[in-house]
Amino acid sequence: MTGPLAALPYATAAWLFLAGVYGMATSRNLVHAVGCLSVTQSSTYVLLLAVGYRRGATAPVFSDVPTSVPVVDPVVQALALTDIVVGATVTALLLALVVQVDKGHGTVDPDELSELKG
């Protein structure tokens, strides 16, 4: 992509990343922190798709496309899909841990949690 909008996907990814990190840093609730981590993770989806984009290219399905037609990079698309699955798994695991913290300590405020006892 060329022109003034060439940097828009990268700027969007940077904005999502910074918004998520800011939310994690200022969060007073563990559920909110997990949500902000998911927002930060979504910035990687946008970045991966921006890296793999090619103007005028088609999907990487080679059964009916002539070899002269440009296609987008299928590796980047596979990485983005893998990133989505890993992000969903990490979010589910962290939310399960937050539920266990709430059961054990009665709060999801990080400042009110007692120290670990060994």
NORLIN-V112038 format. One line per field, one symbol per residue. ss: DSSP state (H for helix, E for strand, - for the rest). Layout:
ss=???
//
This chain:
ss=-------HHHHHHHHHHHHHHHHHHH---HHHHHHHHHHHHHHHHHHHHHHH-----E------------E--HHHHHHHHHHHHHHHHHHHHHHHHHHHHHHHH-------------
//
